[in-house]
Amino acid sequence: MMKKLVGIIDGIFALCVMSIFAAVSFFIISAGKRVRAAKKTDNVLRFFASNLEAIRKQEITAFMENARVDGIFRNVTVVCLPNTFSEEGEMTKSGVQIIQYSQHPDTFLERRGFRKTNACINEFRIISKIIGIVKSRNIDLMIAQDPHFMGLNALLASRIAGVPYIVHVITNYDVKDRLVRKLAFPPFLFLRFELAVEKMVFKNAAFVTASYSNYKDYALTHGSDPARTFALKTTVDPVHFGNPEQRKDIRKELGVSSDAKILLFVGRLAGVKFPTDLIECARELAGRIKNYVFVIVGDGPLLEPMKKLASEYGIEDKFKFLPPKTQTELALFYASSDVIVFTHAGMTLVEAALSAKPIVAYDYEWHPEVIGKDERGYLAAFRDYEMLADKVAYVLENYDEAIARARKARTFALENFSKDHVTAIEKNVYEKYLKGQIQ
């Protein structure tokens, strides 16, 4: 009873604090001057949707190695703002200074159950910290990785400190978060408010970039100017570009017999990834494929529900649930699998393509940008797990054809997602910006 009461009070207090923050933000944005031009990019502040732990574990090597965009940026400061109970601190990686602030710091309010109120009050602290970094380090340009929390902070800092910012879109929030939980950034509380923030952040950015064409389309739908919106690409860890035929086969280490087929999924076990569809897919395959193992690599809130569902269907012996792996380990998993199955993939889709193993995925979000129209893999209608199972069965029955498509996928990934290719595209956009060609 007490916990429920605290939750209600927390919600009321959070709404009050959020209202004050919204009013202050509106005043700052209205009174401040929009800044778009930057004469130089010697000192750049990049907001990053990751955390110190991931950086220490080498999980985002590609991002860190390309943080300076081949010399376009001289000095880079990365600010991590993870939406978790995380440590605060600093470290240096690849010559880049990284600072982490928690959205949920360990305070008296947090310990008493007022999590939402604590996060809202903490936002005032975070924006003050960001402005301090911008001024003390003579930041020339800021880069936000979303049009919500990081984007709003960048917009406010831009108005106060007179420094331009850009937004780099790393997902399509319309078909990802909003399809599952209504809001991309739940602390905004209301969809109309969230959409208004998106439009404002996109409208005031110096320009907008997106990891893929699908994400660019999302930005355009929500107020980004077509003349200032660009689709880039994102590379992956260098380990995945190595020859997959030379990678160690870990089938024995997984305890899988030589005649069993390995179906692999890599990703977060959260609603936005639709991982429970894999259990339904496996149930459909149970009567069609005698010897297979579904290896699930990842963790998340749906892990236990997935195990429970597999048990209810009597197919728990068909699954191996494994915790997240390093990039070096993942390269071995991809190469040792027979079919890689995705319900929703991010950069793991490129990693899988580089393994030259057949991919079966939903026709969803940006998947067709890699798979094409079934030229480089196999697409099933979104959330149609029966069709997903049909495609997997077809691949196993026509494996020579599937391997041929998988090799095309690797060639495509090598040509379109290499570090040199990705850097050249991004560098070209920044060079145009510095020359005043993006208005």
C-alpha positions in Angstrom: 0.0 0.0 0.0 2.8 2.4 1.0 4.7 1.6 -2.2 1.6 2.4 -4.3 1.1 5.7 -2.4 4.7 6.7 -3.0 4.3 5.9 -6.7 1.3 8.2 -6.9 3.0 11.0 -5.1 6.1 10.5 -7.2 4.1 10.9 -10.3 2.5 14.1 -9.1 5.8 15.6 -8.0 7.4 14.6 -11.3 4.6 16.2 -13.3 5.1 19.4 -11.3 8.9 19.5 -11.8 8.5 18.6 -15.5 6.1 21.5 -15.9 8.5 23.9 -14.4 11.3 22.5 -16.6 9.1 22.8 -19.7 8.3 26.4 -18.8 11.9 27.4 -18.2 13.0 25.5 -21.4 10.3 27.3 -23.5 11.5 30.7 -22.1 15.2 29.9 -22.9 14.4 28.7 -26.4 12.1 31.6 -27.2 14.5 34.2 -25.8 17.7 32.7 -27.1 19.2 33.1 -30.6 19.2 30.2 -33.0 22.8 29.3 -34.0 23.4 27.1 -37.0 26.8 28.1 -38.5 30.1 26.9 -37.2 33.4 28.3 -38.6 35.4 25.5 -37.1 35.1 22.1 -35.4 38.3 22.0 -33.3 36.4 21.1 -30.1 33.3 18.9 -30.4 31.0 17.6 -27.7 29.2 14.3 -28.6 26.3 13.0 -26.6 26.4 9.2 -26.6 23.6 6.7 -25.8 25.9 4.2 -24.1 27.9 3.9 -20.9 31.4 3.6 -19.5 31.0 -0.1 -18.9 30.3 -0.8 -22.6 33.3 1.4 -23.6 35.6 -0.5 -21.2 34.4 -3.8 -22.6 35.3 -2.8 -26.1 31.7 -3.1 -27.2 31.7 0.2 -29.2 35.2 0.2 -30.7 34.0 1.4 -34.1 32.4 4.5 -32.6 35.4 5.4 -30.6 37.9 4.9 -33.4 35.9 7.1 -35.7 34.9 9.8 -33.1 37.1 12.4 -34.9 35.7 11.7 -38.4 39.1 11.3 -40.0 40.4 14.6 -38.5 37.4 16.8 -39.1 37.2 17.1 -35.3 40.4 17.8 -33.4 39.4 17.4 -29.8 36.3 15.3 -28.9 34.5 15.1 -25.5 31.9 12.4 -25.2 29.1 12.8 -22.6 27.3 9.6 -21.8 23.8 9.9 -20.4 22.6 6.3 -19.8 19.0 5.8 -18.7 20.1 3.4 -15.9 21.3 3.3 -12.3 24.9 3.9 -13.4 28.1 5.3 -12.0 29.3 8.8 -12.7 32.9 9.3 -13.7 35.4 10.0 -16.4 37.9 8.1 -18.6 40.0 8.5 -21.7 39.7 6.1 -24.7 41.4 6.4 -28.0 42.4 9.9 -27.1 38.8 10.9 -26.4 37.7 12.1 -23.0 34.5 10.5 -21.8 32.3 11.9 -19.0 29.3 10.0 -17.7 26.3 11.5 -15.8 23.5 9.3 -14.6 19.8 10.1 -15.3 19.1 8.4 -12.0 21.7 9.4 -9.5 21.8 7.8 -6.1 20.1 10.5 -4.0 17.8 10.6 -1.0 14.7 10.8 -3.4 15.9 7.8 -5.4 16.4 5.7 -2.3 12.9 6.6 -1.0 11.2 5.5 -4.2 10.7 8.9 -5.9 12.5 7.8 -9.1 10.6 10.0 -11.5 10.9 13.1 -9.4 14.6 12.4 -8.9 15.2 12.1 -12.7 13.3 15.3 -13.4 15.1 17.4 -10.8 18.4 15.8 -12.0 17.8 17.3 -15.4 18.5 20.8 -14.1 21.9 19.5 -12.8 22.7 17.8 -16.1 22.1 20.8 -18.3 24.2 23.0 -16.0 27.0 20.4 -16.3 26.7 20.4 -20.1 26.8 24.2 -20.3 29.9 24.1 -18.0 31.7 21.7 -20.4 30.7 23.8 -23.5 32.1 27.0 -22.0 35.2 25.6 -20.3 36.3 23.6 -23.3 35.4 26.1 -25.9 33.1 23.7 -27.7 32.4 24.6 -31.4 29.8 22.1 -32.1 27.5 19.6 -30.3 26.2 16.3 -31.6 23.1 14.7 -30.0 22.2 11.1 -30.6 18.4 11.5 -30.3 15.8 14.3 -30.7 14.5 13.7 -27.2 16.6 13.8 -24.0 20.0 14.5 -25.6 18.5 16.6 -28.3 16.6 18.9 -25.9 19.8 19.3 -23.8 21.7 20.2 -26.9 19.1 22.7 -27.9 19.0 24.4 -24.5 22.8 24.5 -24.3 22.9 25.9 -27.8 20.5 28.8 -26.9 22.4 29.6 -23.6 26.0 29.2 -24.9 25.5 30.2 -28.5 27.0 27.0 -29.9 25.3 25.1 -32.8 24.3 21.5 -32.6 23.3 18.7 -34.9 21.2 15.6 -34.4 22.3 12.2 -35.4 19.3 9.8 -35.5 20.2 6.2 -34.6 16.7 4.6 -34.8 13.2 5.1 -36.1 11.3 5.8 -33.0 7.9 5.6 -34.7 8.3 1.9 -35.5 10.4 1.0 -32.6 9.6 2.5 -29.2 6.2 4.0 -30.0 4.9 0.7 -31.4 5.5 -1.0 -28.1 5.3 1.6 -25.3 3.7 4.7 -26.9 6.5 7.0 -26.0 10.1 7.0 -27.1 11.2 8.9 -24.0 8.7 8.0 -21.2 9.7 10.9 -18.9 8.0 13.2 -21.4 4.8 11.7 -20.1 2.6 12.8 -23.1 3.0 11.9 -26.8 2.0 15.4 -27.9 4.7 16.9 -25.8 7.3 14.4 -27.1 6.3 15.1 -30.7 6.5 18.9 -30.1 10.0 18.4 -28.6 11.1 16.3 -31.6 9.9 18.9 -34.1 11.6 21.8 -32.2 14.9 19.9 -31.8 15.0 19.0 -35.5 13.9 22.5 -36.7 16.6 24.3 -34.7 19.5 21.9 -35.5 22.3 23.1 -37.8 21.6 19.9 -39.7 20.4 16.3 -39.1 22.1 13.1 -40.0 20.8 9.5 -39.8 22.4 6.1 -39.7 20.3 4.8 -42.5 17.7 6.0 -45.1 14.8 4.6 -43.0 15.9 6.8 -40.0 16.3 9.8 -42.3 12.6 9.3 -43.4 11.6 9.3 -39.8 13.4 12.6 -39.2 11.8 14.2 -42.3 8.3 13.1 -41.0 8.9 14.9 -37.8 10.0 18.3 -39.0 13.6 18.0 -40.2 14.4 20.1 -43.3 15.0 18.0 -46.4 17.8 20.3 -47.4 19.6 19.8 -44.1 19.0 16.1 -43.6 21.4 13.4 -44.7 21.5 9.6 -44.6 24.9 8.3 -43.5 26.0 4.8 -42.6 27.5 3.3 -39.5 30.3 0.8 -39.4 30.8 -2.1 -37.0 33.7 -3.5 -35.0 36.7 -4.4 -37.2 36.7 -8.0 -36.0 33.6 -8.7 -38.2 35.4 -7.8 -41.4 37.8 -10.7 -41.1 37.4 -13.8 -43.3 34.6 -15.8 -41.7 36.0 -19.1 -43.0 39.0 -18.5 -40.8 37.0 -18.1 -37.6 37.0 -20.8 -35.0 33.9 -23.1 -35.0 32.5 -23.0 -31.5 29.8 -25.7 -32.0 31.4 -28.1 -29.6 31.8 -25.4 -27.0 28.1 -24.7 -27.2 27.4 -28.4 -26.7 25.7 -28.7 -30.1 26.1 -31.9 -32.1 27.6 -31.8 -35.5 24.3 -32.8 -37.2 22.2 -30.2 -35.5 21.3 -26.9 -37.1 22.1 -23.7 -35.2 19.6 -20.9 -35.5 21.1 -17.7 -34.0 19.6 -14.5 -32.6 21.7 -11.7 -31.2 20.0 -8.7 -29.5 18.3 -7.2 -26.5 15.4 -9.3 -25.1 13.1 -6.3 -24.8 9.7 -5.5 -26.3 11.1 -3.3 -29.0 12.9 -6.3 -30.5 9.9 -8.7 -30.5 12.0 -11.6 -29.3 9.0 -13.7 -28.1 8.2 -14.2 -31.7 11.3 -16.4 -31.8 9.6 -18.8 -29.4 6.5 -18.9 -31.7 8.8 -19.4 -34.7 10.5 -22.4 -33.0 7.2 -23.9 -32.1 6.2 -23.8 -35.8 9.6 -25.4 -36.7 9.3 -28.2 -34.2 7.4 -30.5 -36.4 9.3 -29.7 -39.6 13.0 -29.7 -38.5 14.0 -32.6 -36.3 17.4 -31.5 -35.1 18.0 -27.8 -34.4 19.0 -25.5 -31.6 18.0 -21.9 -31.2 20.9 -20.0 -29.6 19.7 -16.7 -28.1 22.5 -14.3 -27.2 21.3 -11.3 -25.2 19.7 -10.2 -22.0 16.7 -8.1 -21.0 13.3 -8.1 -19.3 11.8 -10.7 -21.6 14.4 -13.4 -20.8 12.4 -15.2 -18.2 9.1 -14.8 -20.0 10.7 -16.4 -23.1 12.0 -19.3 -21.1 8.6 -19.8 -19.5 6.8 -19.7 -22.9 9.3 -22.2 -24.4 8.7 -24.5 -21.4 4.9 -24.2 -21.8 5.2 -25.2 -25.4 7.5 -28.1 -24.5 10.4 -26.9 -26.6 12.7 -25.6 -23.9 15.3 -28.2 -25.0 15.4 -26.4 -28.4 16.9 -23.2 -26.8 20.2 -22.1 -25.4 19.9 -18.7 -23.7 23.3 -17.0 -23.3 24.3 -13.7 -21.9 25.7 -10.8 -24.0 29.1 -11.5 -25.6 32.0 -9.4 -26.7 32.4 -8.5 -30.3 35.2 -11.0 -30.7 33.0 -13.8 -29.4 30.0 -12.7 -31.5 32.1 -13.0 -34.6 32.5 -16.7 -33.8 28.8 -17.2 -33.0 27.8 -15.8 -36.4 30.3 -17.9 -38.3 29.3 -21.1 -36.4 25.6 -20.7 -37.0 23.6 -22.2 -39.9 20.9 -19.5 -40.0 20.8 -16.1 -38.4 17.2 -14.9 -37.5 16.2 -11.4 -36.6 12.9 -10.0 -35.5 14.4 -6.5 -35.1 18.1 -5.8 -35.6 20.3 -2.8 -35.4 24.0 -3.0 -36.3 23.9 -6.7 -35.6 22.4 -7.0 -39.0 25.6 -5.8 -40.6 27.7 -8.0 -38.3 25.6 -11.0 -39.4 25.9 -10.1 -43.1 29.7 -10.0 -42.8 29.7 -13.6 -41.5 28.4 -14.8 -44.9 25.7 -16.9 -43.2 22.1 -16.9 -44.3 19.9 -14.3 -42.7 16.1 -14.5 -42.2 14.5 -11.3 -40.8 11.2 -9.5 -40.6 10.5 -7.0 -43.4 10.8 -4.2 -40.8 12.4 -0.8 -40.2 15.8 -0.7 -42.0 16.3 -4.5 -42.6 15.6 -4.1 -46.4 18.5 -1.7 -46.7 20.8 -4.7 -46.2 18.7 -7.7 -47.3 17.2 -5.9 -50.4 14.2 -7.5 -52.0 15.4 -11.0 -50.9 18.6 -10.6 -53.0 20.9 -10.9 -50.0 18.7 -12.9 -47.5 15.1 -13.6 -46.8 12.4 -11.3 -45.5 9.2 -12.3 -43.7 6.1 -10.1 -43.1 6.4 -8.2 -39.9 5.2 -10.1 -36.8 4.2 -13.1 -39.0 6.2 -15.7 -37.1 4.6 -18.5 -39.2 6.1 -17.0 -42.3 9.4 -16.4 -40.4 9.4 -20.2 -39.7 8.6 -20.9 -43.4 11.6 -18.9 -44.5 13.9 -20.6 -42.0 12.8 -24.0 -43.2 13.2 -23.0 -46.8 16.8 -21.8 -46.1 17.7 -25.2 -44.6 16.1 -27.1 -47.4 17.8 -24.9 -50.1 21.0 -24.2 -48.4 23.2 -23.7 -51.5 20.9 -20.9 -52.7 20.9 -19.4 -49.2 24.7 -19.4 -49.0 24.9 -17.7 -52.4 22.7 -14.9 -51.1 24.7 -14.8 -47.9 27.9 -14.2 -49.8 26.2 -11.4 -51.7 25.2 -9.9 -48.3 28.9 -10.0 -47.1 30.0 -8.3 -50.4 27.4 -5.7 -49.9 28.4 -5.1 -46.3 32.1 -4.9 -47.2 31.4 -2.3 -49.8 28.8 -0.2 -47.9 29.8 -0.4 -44.2 33.6 -0.4 -44.2 35.2 2.3 -42.0 36.7 4.1 -45.0 33.4 4.2 -46.9 31.4 5.3 -43.8 33.9 7.9 -42.9 34.1 9.4 -46.4 30.3 9.9 -46.4 30.2 11.6 -43.0 33.3 13.7 -43.7 31.8 15.0 -46.9 28.8 16.3 -45.1 30.9 18.1 -42.4 33.1 19.6 -45.1 30.1 21.0 -46.9 28.8 22.4 -43.5 32.1 24.1 -42.7 32.1 25.7 -46.2 28.6 27.1 -45.6 27.0 24.9 -48.2 24.4 23.6 -45.7 22.0 26.4 -44.7 
